[in-house]
Amino acid sequence: MGHLDRQEVDIGLANLFISKHWLQVIDLTAPYRTERTGFMIRVEPPLPHWQSLAFPFHQWTWLAVLVGLIVSGPLLYLLARGSGQCGGEIRSLQDLSFAWYYAFGLHFCEAHKSLPRSTSTQLFVQFLWLYTMIMTISYTASLKSFLIRKKQPYMIQTIKELYESGLEVGSPTELYKYELSVSSNPYLQGLAKVYRYHSVIENIYARVLQGKGVHFGNTISMEYIVNRYSTRGVSLFRVMKEPYRSYNVGVGLQRHSPLKKKFDVIIGWIQQSGLYAKFTYESLKLHDSLQEDDGGGVDNMRSEELGEDSVVALTLDNMQGLFLITIFGWFFAALFFVLEKAVLSH
């Protein structure tokens, strides 16, 4: 900027954003690219498979199922007791514990051999059977996909969510910290307080992979990083949907330079032909090929995180929730056995 202002050079190439401030000092050509700045965050690891048994239903659906399980037994008992006073119902359903056990079995599509006799209890059991049959079919049909495929957790997509997460904002330049601090957006002002400068960009990537920070910078380079560190279409990084802002970048010239018109024409040709995008990709690829690759760092983390095995059958990892239920069942059965023995001994 100073060299152009003092007319010591004719052309300046850098991240010269087209703004009123710079146009008061130098001339800027038509924009040859639009630079978007945003945040790159890690792709959160999938939720553990033992939670798969709960995924088919929403939490409110599970609550409704639990209420239905608790209420259906007493309702069946009350109907059977009322019908039993008229002598039209079997005695087993007039016991509360048996009626609840009967309704519990229907929820798992296992009906008891005893059939109700009165019309009211028969209708109740028929509709309860229909309800439980639809519920179990819906659950089992959805459960298969959740057992095979891992579910991704909730992901940060907006600046507000990023601010509320408390993650560190890392960047190899201190330029953006001032912009964040003077922003009218309170969430961006809050991000300025957790802004950290890193001279080595690999340190930022490490913080992002650890889930302790995000990378703040040019989305073009970040999208290249996202595509580079990916296996079978799954990347360790992702760019947040909500960007920070966009800048038009031009070539710097001296004030009232006769070169501006010619530059504007040539830049228009480059934009229309798509050469800038091609040159950018080739430059990043060349830079990547020149870097020393010792098999460690991010590449090593990628192989550990993602793996190479494709899903061909349900493994122990897929079915861990089922075995946890069995273990809990054994534990509670043993606990109640001890309690029963203690009660009988007294």
N, C-alpha and C positions, 0 to 999 in steps of 0.2 A: 504494500500500500504506500509506504513512504517513498520507495523508489519511483513509483508511477507519479506520485504527487510532485516529486522533485524533478520529474522528467529525466530520470537517469536511465530508465528502461522504457521500451515501447509497449511490451505485452507482459501481463501478469497472469500466471496460471496457478490457481489454488482453489480452495472452497470459498469462492467469493460470492456470497449470497446477494442477490439483487435486492437492495433496500434503499430507502430514501437517504439513510445515513451515508452509505458508500457513494451514492450518486452525487452527493455534494462535494466529493473529493476527486473522484475519477469517473470515467465512462465505463459502462459495462455493456457487453454485447447482448444479443438475444440469448435466452437461456438454452444451453446445450444439454441440460439434464435437469430433472426435478429430484432433489434429494429429500427423502423422507427420513425423519429420525423417529426412533421408537425404542421399544424394550424387547430384548431377547431373554427368555426365561426357560428353565429346563422343563422337559416333559416329565411330569410326575410319574413315578413308578406305579404300575397297576395295583389295585387293591388286592389283598391276599385272598387266596382261593377259599379259605375257610368261611369267608363272608358270603360266598356264592349262594348258599342256601337261603339267604334273606333277600337277595337281589330281585327275584321275580315279582315281589309285591312291594309297593311303596309303604313307608312306615305307617301311614294312616290306614292303609288297607290291612296291614298286620294287626293294628289296633282293633279294627272292626271285626276281624276274624277271631281275635281273642275274646272280645265281648260276646260274639255269637257262641263261642265255645262255652263260656261261663254261664250264659243265660239259658241256652237251649236245654240243658239238663234239668234245672228247676222248673222250667215251663212244662216239659214233658211230665215231670213228677206231679205238678198241680193238675194237669188235665187227667192223668191216670187216676189220681186220688179222687178227683171229682166224679169221674165215671165209675170208680170202684164203689162209691157210696150207693150207686144204683145197681151194683152187682154185675156190671158189664165190662170189667177190665181185669186183666191178669194181675196177680198179687205182686209179682216181681217188679213191675213198673211203678208200683205204689211205694217203693222204697227209694228214697232220695239218692243214695249212693249208687244204686243200680241204674236208676234213670239217667244220672249224669254219666255213668260209665257207658250206657247205651248210646247217648248222644255223642260222647267222645269217640266211640268206635265208628259212628257214621261219618265223622269228619275225616276219618282215614279210610273211608270206603270199606269198612268192615262191620257189617250189620250183625246184630245178635240173632240167634235162632228164634228167640221168642218174638212173636208178632202181636201187636196190640189188637184188641177186639173191638173196642168202641169206635164209632165213626170219627169222633173228634180227634182222638189220638192217632188214628190211622191217617187222617188228612195231615196232621202235624208232622208225622214221620215221613210221609210221602214228599211233602214240600221240603223238609229238612234234608232228605236224601237227594232231591234234585239240586238243592243249593250246594251241598257238599260235593256232589259229583262234578258240577260245573267248576267249582272252586279248585278241586284237586286236578282236574284235567287242564285248567288254565295254568296252574302252578307248574305241573310237570312238563307241559309243553314249553314254557318259558325257561324252566330250570336248565334244560339241556344246553342251550346256547350260552348261559352264564357259566356252566361248568367247563365248557370248552374254551371260551374266549374270556380273557381277563378284562375286567371293567376298569376304565380310567376314572380317577377321582375328579372332583371339581377343580377346574383350572381357572387361574386368574386371566381375565381378558380386558379389563378396563383399568384406567389410571386410578380410579377410586379404590378398586379392589387391591391394586398394588400398594397404594398408600396404607390401607388398613392391614395389609399383611406384615408390614414392618421390615420388608426385605431391603437389603443394602443396594444402592444404585451405583454401579461401577462403570467407569469410562476411562479411556487412555488420554483424555483431554479434560482440562478444567473449564473449557469454554461454556459448556452447557449448565454448569452449576449456577452461574450468574443469571442465566435466562430463567432457570427454574425459580430462583429466589425472588425475581421481580415479577413473576407471573401473577395475574389476577385470580388464577385458579388456586384455591387453598390446598388442594391435594398436591399440586405441583410444588407449591411452597414447602409442603411437608416433605416431599421427596428430596428437596435441596438439603434438608437437614441430615439426611442419611446418604448423601452423595459422597463417594470416595474415588479419589484419583489413583489409578494404577499405571505405572510406567510400562509394565509388561502385560500385554493383553491376555496371555495364557493364564495369568493369575486370576483374571476376571472370569474366564471360562471355568476354571477350577471352582471358584466361589459359586458360580451358577449351578454347576453339577452337584455341588454339596447342598443346594437348596438354601444358601445363605444370601444370595444376591441375584441381581439381574444385570444384564449388559445394556447400557444406554449408548446408542450410536446410530450409524447409517444403516438403514434397513437393507440396502443392496448387499453390503458385505455380510450382514447377519443372515440373510436368506441363503447366501452361498455357504456359510458355516452350517446352517440347518441341513442343506442338501449334502454337504460333505460328510458330516458325521451321522449317517443314517444307514440302516441295514434293512433291506426288503421294505423300503418305504417308511420305516419307523425311525425317527430321529431322536437324539438326546435333547435337542433344543427346539424351540419354536418361537416365533415372533408374535407378540401380543396383537390382538385384533385392533385395539385402539391405538393409533400412532400419537406421537407427541405433536409434531407439526411438519409442514412441507416447506422446502426452500427451493427457489429457482436459482441455479448457479450459472454464472456467465464468465466470460473472459474479461479480465481487467485491461483497460486501455487508458492512455493519457486523456485528459480533458480535451474535448473537441478534436479527437483524433480522426484523421481522414480514413483510417483503417476500419472504422466501425461498420460502414455499409457493406464492405466486402466480407467482413467476418460474419455479419448477419446472414448473408446469402449462403455462404459455405456451411455455416452451422445449420441452416434450414435443410440443406441437402443431406447432411449427416444424420439429422433427426429423422427425416422422411425415409432414409434407406435402412434405418435400424442399426447403423454401424456403431453407434455409441454403446448400445447394449452388448453387441458382439465384442467390441474392444474391452469393455469392462470385464466380461466373463473370461476372456482369454488372459487378461492381466492377472486376475485372481487365480486362475488355474496355473499360470506360470510361476506366480509367487509361491503357490502351494508346493509345486514340484521342486522348488529350490530349497525348501525347508528340510532340515534333517529329520528323518523319521526313524526313531529308534524303537518303535513298537510300544512306547509307553504313553503317558499323559492321557489325553482325551480318547485316543484310539483304543488304548487298553481298557479304559473305563467303559467305552462303548461295547466292546466284546463281552465284558462282564455283565453289563446291564441287560443286553438284548439276547445274546445267545444265538445259536444257529438252528436249533431243532424246530421242526415244524410239528404241529399237533396232529397226531395220527390215532391216538387212543387216550382214554381217560387215565391219567396217572394218579399216583398217590397224592401229588400236589393238588390235582383237580378235586379229589374226593376227601380232602382233609377235614372238611366240615362234617361229613358223615361220620367219620371216626371219632371226632370230638363229641358228637351227640352220644355215640355209644359209650364213650368213656364217662361222660357226665351221668348217663343212665346207670352205669355200674356203681358210680360213686354214691348217687342218691339212694339206690336200692340198698347198698351196704349200710348207709347212714340210717335209713329207716329200720333196717333189720336190727341194728344195735339199739335203737330207741325202743322198738317193740320188746326186745329181750329185757331191757332195763325196766320197762313198765310192768311186764309180767313177773319179774323177780320181786317187785314190791307189792 
